[in-house]
Amino acid sequence: MAKKENPFAGLGLDTQAVHTGTDYDEGTGAVRRPLHMANSYRLPDDLSKVNYSSTDLLMYARNGNPNQHWLEEKIAALHGAQDAIVLASGVGALHALFWTLLKTGDRVVYPKVSYMAVYRMFHELFNRKFGVETVMVDMTNLEEVKAAVTPGTRLVHIETPDNPTVGITDIAAVAEIAHRNGALLSVDNTFASPLNQRPLQLGADFVVEALTKFINGHGDAQGGAIISNDLDTMDRIRYEAQVNVGAVISPFNAWQIFRGSVTFPLRMRQINRTAQTVAEWLARRENVTFVAYPGLADDPGHQLAVRQMQEGFGGVISFGVAADDHTVERFCAALKVVTFAVSLGHDESLIFPQPSYDERILLYPEKFRDGFLRFSVGLENPEDIIADLDQALRQVGL
């Protein structure tokens, strides 16, 4: 698929967030891109050279739509990349990447601590259904990574910060290990966002973002992206996974995310600052058993995060309280400013308990196995967030 030259390449991230993918509407002269909800588009008079599984021609919404393409321009620009593919969800993007790259007999090394869908795909689906060898390791331990990534490994996949323990993996070091053994490296960058971290510049081959989260930022649209400079493989992903599996994003969701992404750098900077303030408060709070946040000086990943992350440490804090599962749920329900719900990266702060009966809990470091909560910081005043956390902890006797 031919890529347009970005006239804003080389300018600041904030400028690119505003301008990349934006232009006058040809029909009306409006300074906003329109929403195109069409399923079908006019075909050329000569159909002899049309490939109906191609994404080079607007013909059917599954092959691509204008709103998707404009958003892809913007996401690629935010990462300083040559190409991006936008799909229906973050999980859709992960599956599209894995589906395209892997075949029976391939070996994948992936993290012990990872998003649930990644755990399910590799722990249950790709190995059992397709005969892919899947090896789980502690990605924050480079010695484990070196032992697991053997010659012939096809793919190494990491998350950093990881979900949900916010551990930090050395992208450059793992890239070197992967490439030395002939493997590709993919990085889920959702917790960091492209403001804070650009994995392609650290040696990654592919990056995945759940656009649903910080880049959209408003909790009202779902989407995911694959970002890379490997244009041949990106065209394969479009052909094999987008068109012929069908995880295409709707024009409306692409339009919504495009709109939200304009203010992404501003929102992310405020979230970085607020998360740091809240993490420091939690670290001092009685009955909080631990706080995991790479911005804290005593966090195991802090020094690496300082080197690897550009502007801040993200908006997700994991912490524990001295309480059982029922008390943790009562604490969440007692919050008034913070919303008790799944997901992250919204304008409102979100909190979600990680129960002790979750089958993955034994894969996490021991301190995460009791009273563990994942907290996504929003755009509220930090003082109001802290006061709300404090009142809810007191309400349940903590």
LINTA-V901364 format. One record per backbone hydrogen bond with DSSP energy under -0.5 kcal/mol. NH is the residue of the N-H (numbers start at 1). CO is the residue of the C=O. If there is no record, write none. Layout:
[[NH,CO] [NH,CO]]
This chain:
[[7,5] [9,6] [11,8] [16,12] [17,13] [18,14] [19,15] [20,16] [22,19] [25,30] [29,25] [36,34] [37,35] [41,59] [47,45] [50,47] [52,50] [54,51] [59,57] [61,39] [63,60] [64,61] [69,65] [70,66] [71,67] [72,68] [73,69] [74,70] [75,71] [76,72] [77,73] [78,74] [79,75] [80,77] [81,76] [83,228] [85,226] [87,224] [88,247] [93,89] [94,90] [95,91] [96,92] [97,93] [98,94] [99,95] [100,96] [101,97] [102,98] [105,131] [106,103] [108,133] [109,155] [110,135] [112,137] [114,112] [118,115] [119,115] [120,116] [121,117] [122,118] [123,119] [124,120] [125,120] [126,121] [128,124] [129,125] [130,125] [130,126] [131,127] [132,126] [133,106] [134,132] [135,108] [137,110] [139,137] [141,138] [142,140] [144,141] [145,141] [146,142] [147,143] [148,144] [149,145] [150,148] [152,181] [153,150] [154,107] [155,107] [156,184] [157,109] [158,186] [160,161] [160,188] [161,167] [162,167] [164,162] [166,162] [171,169] [174,170] [175,171] [176,172] [177,173] [178,174] [179,175] [180,176] [181,177] [181,178] [182,179] [183,178] [184,154] [186,156] [187,206] [188,158] [189,187] [189,208] [193,189] [196,192] [196,193] [197,193] [201,198] [202,199] [203,200] [204,199] [205,185] [206,185] [207,227] [208,187] [209,225] [211,209] [211,223] [212,223] [213,210] [216,211] [217,213] [224,87] [225,209] [226,85] [227,207] [228,83] [229,205] [231,229] [234,230] [235,231] [236,232] [237,233] [238,234] [239,235] [240,236] [241,237] [242,237] [243,238] [244,239] [245,241] [246,241] [246,242] [247,241] [248,246] [249,86] [254,250] [255,251] [256,252] [257,253] [258,254] [259,255] [260,256] [261,257] [262,258] [262,259] [263,260] [264,261] [267,263] [268,264] [269,265] [270,266] [271,267] [272,268] [273,269] [274,270] [275,271] [276,272] [277,273] [278,274] [279,275] [280,276] [281,277] [282,278] [283,279] [284,280] [284,281] [285,281] [285,282] [288,285] [289,287] [289,320] [290,320] [292,318] [293,291] [296,293] [299,296] [302,299] [305,301] [306,302] [307,303] [308,304] [309,305] [310,196] [315,191] [317,315] [317,375] [318,292] [319,373] [320,290] [321,371] [322,287] [323,321] [328,324] [329,325] [330,326] [331,327] [332,328] [333,329] [334,330] [335,332] [339,349] [341,339] [341,351] [350,376] [351,339] [352,374] [354,372] [355,353] [358,355] [361,358] [363,360] [364,361] [368,365] [369,366] [370,367] [372,354] [373,319] [374,352] [375,317] [375,373] [376,350] [376,374] [377,315] [377,375] [379,347] [385,381] [386,382] [387,383] [388,384] [389,385] [390,386] [391,387] [392,388] [393,389] [394,390] [395,391] [396,392] [397,394] [398,393]]
